[in-house]
Amino acid sequence: MTEFGDVPEYLLTVEGLKTHFFSRSGVVKAVDGISYDVREGETLAIVGESGCGKSVGALSIMRLVSSPPGRIVDGRVLFDGADLLEVSESQMRTIRGNRIAMIFQEPMTSLNPVLTIGKQITESLELHLKMQGAEAQKRAVELLEMVGIPDAPSRLKQYPHQFSGGMRQRVMIAMAMSCNPRLLIADEPTTALDVTIQAQILELIKNLSAQLGTAVIIITHNLGVVARYADRVNVMYAGKIIERGTAIDIYENPQHPYTQGLLDSVPRLDEDRKRKLESIEGMPPDLMNLPAGCAFQPRCKYAIERCVEETPPLLTVGDGHTAACWVTAGSTSEVGA
């Protein structure tokens, strides 16, 4: 096992990660064997419908899955070469918020309503960077100014309810970036924000990433976000990654019918305004009772008999581009599960 601080090929490597939720009714396979990697300084997008396992996968990396009922049952999460699933809880606490930071979906439920913004920002500085008093306050002011919050010294004394939704999200970004993390996980960072504020928040994350050299995982269902900000993309369905490649690969040459369906459902400025938007028929599968074979085949217009009988692995369809589909995959060389 590599010690923290060594420089492996990838900053983060997820191998065969499985996170299940156990209930009296059965086992929900929320994340069912996903594998991917993240390079230093790059932006990776994880895309898919609600309930496909995007957020659970991110929480698994941070070891924040509620137990019970959730449990990480298999896999490895290598960060700086060390397996985060094997380190002690005390070691994990030194990593969270310091080396790896996370922006959660809804800032109003993530921020403590009875503590001032200043207290919540300086808490991380005191814990991880050992800053105290005036030094921590000064750094907190710098962080608020960095994320574009005006009159930062007085804002430190205010409470979350005194901020707008966009400003609260900026505070969350300031808290996440306070210790200059090497990896930032942004879980639907623009949920419930209007379009203009969404663009500002995403530009802010992009600029801070470039400025500080931080790698970013963006979890989203918004394909517009992917097109503008991501270097590489993982498309998830029913707890699995069913296609991965560069953003250009995914947009110009989608190989999985589900990815094609997602793209067809988005309006485009370069196409006829009279074109009817397509929809993906049917409903996402019950993760407690997944169908045999490919989980997408009940909704897929291209499904063949093999799709019903066998679950396709990720197959090579181009340079660095893979898809889990028997019909559209251009090769039969297995690269992952």
CORDARA-V362961 format. One record per pair of residues at least 12 apart in sequence whose C-alpha atoms are under 6 Angstrom apart, sorted by the first residue. I is the first residue (numbers start at 1). J is the second residue. D is the distance in Angstrom with one decimal. If there is no record, write none. Layout:
I_J_D ; I_J_D
//
This chain:
1_82_5.9 ; 2_81_4.8 ; 2_82_5.5 ; 4_80_5.5 ; 10_38_5.9 ; 10_39_4.9 ; 11_38_5.8 ; 11_39_5.3 ; 11_40_5.6 ; 11_79_5.8 ; 11_80_5.5 ; 12_37_5.4 ; 12_38_5.0 ; 12_78_5.6 ; 12_79_4.6 ; 13_36_6.0 ; 13_37_4.2 ; 13_77_5.8 ; 13_78_5.0 ; 14_35_5.0 ; 14_36_5.2 ; 14_37_6.0 ; 14_76_5.9 ; 14_77_4.6 ; 15_35_4.4 ; 15_75_5.5 ; 15_76_5.1 ; 16_33_4.2 ; 16_34_5.0 ; 16_35_5.2 ; 16_75_4.5 ; 17_33_4.7 ; 17_34_5.1 ; 17_74_5.7 ; 17_75_4.1 ; 18_31_5.0 ; 18_32_4.6 ; 18_33_4.9 ; 18_72_5.8 ; 18_73_5.6 ; 18_74_5.1 ; 19_31_4.9 ; 19_71_5.6 ; 19_72_4.2 ; 19_73_5.8 ; 20_70_5.7 ; 20_71_5.6 ; 21_69_5.2 ; 21_70_4.2 ; 22_69_5.2 ; 27_288_5.6 ; 28_287_5.3 ; 28_288_4.5 ; 29_287_5.7 ; 30_53_5.2 ; 30_239_5.1 ; 31_53_5.4 ; 31_239_4.2 ; 32_239_5.0 ; 32_240_5.6 ; 34_240_5.7 ; 34_241_6.0 ; 40_215_5.5 ; 41_213_5.0 ; 41_214_5.0 ; 41_215_4.0 ; 42_215_4.9 ; 43_215_5.9 ; 43_216_4.6 ; 43_217_5.8 ; 43_230_5.1 ; 43_231_5.3 ; 44_217_4.8 ; 44_230_5.5 ; 44_231_5.9 ; 44_232_5.0 ; 44_233_5.7 ; 45_217_5.7 ; 45_218_4.7 ; 45_219_5.8 ; 45_230_5.7 ; 45_233_4.7 ; 46_219_4.8 ; 46_233_5.9 ; 46_234_4.8 ; 46_235_5.9 ; 47_220_5.3 ; 47_221_5.3 ; 47_235_4.8 ; 47_236_6.0 ; 48_221_5.4 ; 48_235_5.9 ; 48_236_5.1 ; 52_237_5.1 ; 52_238_4.8 ; 52_239_5.2 ; 53_239_4.9 ; 98_179_5.3 ; 98_181_5.5 ; 99_181_4.4 ; 99_182_5.4 ; 100_181_5.4 ; 100_183_4.8 ; 100_184_5.9 ; 101_176_5.2 ; 101_184_4.9 ; 102_184_5.7 ; 102_185_4.6 ; 102_186_5.8 ; 103_186_4.7 ; 103_187_6.0 ; 104_187_5.2 ; 105_187_5.4 ; 105_188_5.1 ; 105_189_5.5 ; 107_168_6.0 ; 107_169_5.8 ; 113_160_5.8 ; 116_157_5.6 ; 116_158_5.4 ; 116_159_4.6 ; 117_156_5.2 ; 117_159_5.7 ; 118_156_4.2 ; 121_175_5.4 ; 122_136_5.7 ; 141_153_5.8 ; 143_174_5.4 ; 147_170_5.9 ; 182_214_4.9 ; 183_214_5.5 ; 183_215_4.7 ; 183_216_5.8 ; 184_216_4.8 ; 185_216_5.8 ; 185_217_4.8 ; 186_218_4.9 ; 187_219_4.8 ; 188_219_5.4 ; 188_220_5.1 ; 231_246_5.9 ; 231_247_5.8 ; 232_245_5.6 ; 232_246_4.0 ; 232_247_5.2 ; 233_245_5.6 ; 233_246_5.8 ; 233_247_5.8 ; 242_323_5.6 ; 242_324_4.9 ; 243_322_5.6 ; 243_323_4.2 ; 244_321_5.8 ; 244_322_5.5 ; 245_320_5.8 ; 245_321_4.3 ; 255_328_5.9 ; 256_323_5.9 ; 261_280_5.8 ; 264_278_5.5 ; 265_277_5.2 ; 265_278_5.0 ; 265_279_5.6 ; 281_299_5.8 ; 282_299_5.6 ; 293_307_5.5 ; 293_308_4.6 ; 293_309_4.7 ; 293_310_4.2 ; 293_311_4.1 ; 294_307_5.4 ; 294_311_4.7 ; 312_324_5.2 ; 312_325_5.7 ; 313_337_5.1 ; 314_335_5.9 ; 314_336_5.5 ; 314_337_5.9 ; 315_332_5.9 ; 315_333_5.7 ; 315_334_5.0 ; 316_331_5.6 ; 317_329_5.5 ; 317_330_4.9 ; 317_331_6.0
//
